[in-house]
Amino acid sequence: MAFEEQALRTETKAAWLQELRCLGCRARLHAGDGNVFCPVCGESWPVEDGIPRFISTFPYWGEIPQENMTEVLSQADKSWRTALLTSSDPSVKRASEMILNLDRANFSLLADLPPQSRVLDLGAGMGAISHSLAIRYGEVVAVEPVTERVSFMRRRFEQEGIRNVRIVQTSLWDLPFPDGSFDLIVMNGVLEWVATGRQGNPRRLQETALKSAARLLKTGGVLYVGIENRFTIGYFVGCRDPHSGMPWVTVLPRFLANFYARRKGAADGYRNYLYSRAGYEKLLRKSGFAAVDCYLAIPSYNHPKFYVPMDDRAFSYFLRTFSANATGLRQVIRRLMLRLGLAKHLEHSFALLATK
């Protein structure tokens, strides 16, 4: 019986690999001995530990420094949870809350998709969102370019007995999937990074990335974008942009932000474009999405406790109810901003659901 189950898994895995497309000519790939290959142009890519790897090198990025991540991975061979929860490293402790938090995918409840839906998680990181979505939906494809994060996800899903997540090591710019193959695509904390290390106007690159997501969605499919607000109130008083590490760049006009960033030593200028609600809606509509629903992710899209629709009455109720303990100047400022209609435009981050 065990042999039959293993054979079935191997056959299912091979069938899934053959749904993938060549990065060059877009022909359907074939599963070979330890690789996937294109029968048309002859290109091939390795498959290691059941994971097709379309890129071999990618600059390390993660909440946990690379040297500390190596230690986490060695401990995760026995238990990925224990590796996080017993670590004495401060960076691991800080990151663990986000890596363990399955509520980060609660945005999917707003999309109202059927349980058999197929999901693409772009920039899956350490797998929290893919893990949560795998409980709710039929199949999840987790895309991640960083080798260490891919290795962590493999351990996580194997140890949790999660069989409906397919991991693919590739980048946003090399997606080997057929058009119209997903019901939901997730870009959580991804859109602001797409221009990093690439030539060209950041907004144009963001448009290209969003058009690629639209192409991979079925008609009526949904794209989720979790991202910061360009006009978060802290940015007006000198708080640093968490992406570039510089103050002021989000609120300055783009040409001034670019000039300022170069003066501060960023050779490529300011690349991590954020937008207001109106800016995101315009960007998404221009990229091929027919409708955009915007929610405030409170306190942030990476640690969401509430998704509040950007409706004046709903937000007013939320702010008055959950800010009741604010006192003094803070209370006066909040009431003034609410009366002027500014408060909802100055919150930290958005959850955007765009329908193709």
N, C-alpha and C positions, 0 to 999 in steps of 0.2 A: 504493500500500500504506500509506504514511504517513497519507494522508487517511482511509482506511478505519479504521485504528487509532485516529485522533483521534476519528472519528465514534462508534466503539464506546465509547471512554472517556466521551465526552459523554453518550451514552445511558445508560451504567452509572451515571454520577454523578447524572443526573436521576432515575433509578429509585430510587437510594438516598435522595435528598432527599425523595421522595414516600412513604418509609416513616416519616418524621417526623410527630409529632402536634402539633396546636395546643396552646399553653400554656394557653389559656382553656377551650375546649370539648372538647378532646382528639380532634377530627376529624382525619382524615388530610390532611396538607398537600399542596399541588400546587406543582410547580416552575414559576415564571414567568420573566420576562426580568430576570435579576439579583436574583431574590428567591424566597422561598417564601411561599405565602399560604394562608389557610384559606377554602375555598369556603362554609363555613357561617356563620362570624361576621365574615369579611372582614379579619381581622388579617393583617398581613404582616411579614416580616423580611428584611433584605438578605442576599444571598449575595455575598461578595467574595473573590476568589481561590479560588473553589470552596468557601469556608467559610461555612456558615450562621451568622449572628451574632444570637443571641437577646437579647443584652444589649449596649448600646453604651458604657456606662461602668461601671467597677469600680475600686475603690481599688487602686493599684499595690501589689503585694507580690512579693518575690522575694529570692533569695540575693544577687543583684547589685543595687546601688542603681540607681534608674531612670535617672539621668543617664549612668551607666556602661553600662547596658543599651542605650541609644541608640547608643553607639559600637560595642558588640558586634554589633548588628544591621546597622550599616553595613558592617562587615567581613564579616559572615556572608553577604552577597550573593554573595561569591566562594567562600567555604568556611566552613561553620559550625565545623568542627573547628579550622581555622587561627585563626579569630576567638577561640577559647578558648585554644588552646595557645600563641599568640604574644603574648597580652595581658600587659602589665606591671602591670596593675591587681591589687592584692592580693585584692580581693573576687572577681574573675573567676577568679584562680588557685585560691582556696579552693573556689569553687563547681564548678570544672571537673571535679574528681575525681568528684563525684556526677552531674554532667550527662553525663559520658562512660561511666559505669559501667553496663554492661548486666547485670551480675550482680545488680543491685537487683531484678530480676524473677525471681530463682531460686525464690522462694516458689511460683511456678506449678508447679514440678516436684512439689511436695507435693500439689497438687490433683488430679493424674492425670487431666486432661481430654483428649479426643481432639483431634487436630491441626486439625480443621475448626471448632473452637469459636469463638464470637463473644464478644469481650471489651469491657467498658466500663471505661475508665481515668478515674476522677473526680479532678480536680485534677492533670492530666497534667504541669503545669509545663513544663519544657524538653524533655520527650519521651523521657527515657532508658528509662523503664519501658515506654511504648508501643512504642518502637523494638525493645526486646528481645522483647516479646510478639508483635509483628508477624512476627518470624522463626519463632515457634513455632506460631502459630495462624492461622486462616483470615482473620479480620477483627478489627480493633481500632478502637474509637471513642474518640478522645481528647477529653475535655471539659476546658476551661480557660477561666476568666473574664478573665484578664489579657491585654490586647491584645498587649503586647510578647512575652509567652511564646508566644502563638498564632502571632505572626509568626516567631519563632525556630523553632518546630516545623515550620511550613510550609517554611521553607528547609531544615531538617534532612532531612525526609522526601523532598522533591524531589531534593535532591542525592544522597541515598543510594539513590534509585530504589525507594523503598518505596511500593507502590501500594495496599496493603491497610489503611492507616490513614486513617480519616475524622476530621477535626478539626471540632469544634463549639465555638463560643464561647458559653458559657452558664455558669450557676452551678449548684451543687448543688440549689438551690431551684427551678430552671426547667429541668427535663429533658424534652425533647420526644420521648420514645421510647415505643413501645408496651409494654404489660405483657408479661412473660414472653419478652423478646427477647434475653437474654444468658445465656451459660453461666458467665461469670466476671465479677465486678465488683471493681474495685480501688479501695480507699480508703487510700492510703499517705500518712500524715501529714496526714490530712484531718479525721477525726472530732473532734479536739480543737479545731478552728477553727470548727465549724459555727455556734456561738452568737455569734461575734464580730460586733458591729454589728447584732444582732437582739434584739428584745424577747422576753422569756419566760425560763422556767427552762432553763438550759443542758442539763440531763439530758433534759428533755422534747423539746428541739430535736434532741438527738442521737438520741433514739428515733424521732422523725419522719423524720430523714434515713436511718436504718437501715431503717425500714419502707418507705420509698421504694425503697431498693436491693432489698429483698426482693420488692417488687412487680414490679420490672423483670427479676428473675431467672426463668429457667425452673425448673420443679420439678426438684430435684436439683442445681441450680446452686450455685455457691460464691461467697461474698463473702470477699475478703481485706482485713484491716485491719492495717496496720503502724502501731504507736503506742508511745509511752513508757509505762513502768510508773509508776504513782502513787507507789509506795514504793521507788523507786530509792534505794540507800543514801546517795548524795550529798545527796539532799533533806533527810535527817535531820540533816545537819551544816551546813546553810546554803547549799548550792549553789542558784543561781537557776533557777527554772523557765524553760526557753528560750522559752516562748510569752508569758508575761506579764512576764518579766524580773524577777520578785520571788522572794525566798527564802520557804520555809515553806508557801506556799499549797497545794501538792499534798498535804502530809501533815496539814494542819490539817483539822478537821471543816469541812464546806462553809460553815456559817453564820459560823464564825470566819475562814475564808479570805476570805469576802466582806467582812466587817467590816475585816479587815486591809488588803485591797486598796484599799478606799475611803479608809482612813486614809493610804495611800501615794499617793493621788492618782488612782486608777482610778475614774472617775465611775460606770462600770457595774459595779464590783465585779470579782470573779474569775469569768471566763467559760470558761476553757480546761480543762474538766474532764478529768482523767485518772482511771484506775481501776486496781485490782489485777487479778490474773488472775480471781479469783472475780467481781469487779465487772463485768469485760468479758463474762464468760460469762453472767451474769444479764441484762445489758443486751441482748445479742444474742438470747438466748432469748425475752425479752419482746418483741423486735421482729420475731419471726416465724421464727427459725431453729431448726431441729430439733436440730442437732448442732454443737458447737464444738470444734475441735482447737486447742490452744494450744502454741506453740513459743516458746522464747527466741531472739530474734534477736541474735546476738553478732558483733561488739561493739555494733551497733545496727541498727535496721531500715533505715536509709538507707545503711549501709555493711556489709551482711551478709556474713560469712565462714562462719558456721555457723548452722543452724537446729536447735536441740536440743529434742526433745520434753520436756515438763515431767513426765517420769517420774523417780522418785527414783533408780533405778539408772542410767539413761542420763545424767542430769545429774551424778550423783556421778562417773561414769567421765570425763565431759568435764572437770569441774573439776579432778579429780586429775591427769589427763593433761596438760592445757594450762596448769595453774598450777604445774607441777613446779618452775619456776625461781623461784617466790616464796620470799622469805626473811624471817627475823626476825618482827616483829610482824604483818606482812601475812599471812604464812603461818599464824601462830597463829590470827588472826581468821578466816581463810577456813576452816580446819579446824574451828573451833568452830561457825561458822555452818552448815557442812555437817552436823556431828553433830547440831545442834539442828533441822535441817530448814528453816532460814531462808534459806540461800544463794540458792536458785532464785527466791525471792520478792523478792529485792532487786536483781536484774539490771536493766539499763537499759531494755530494750524487748521487746515481744512481736510475734510474727507469728501472727495469728489467722485460721483458716479456718473459716468458718461455712457450713453446708449448709442450703439451704432445704428 
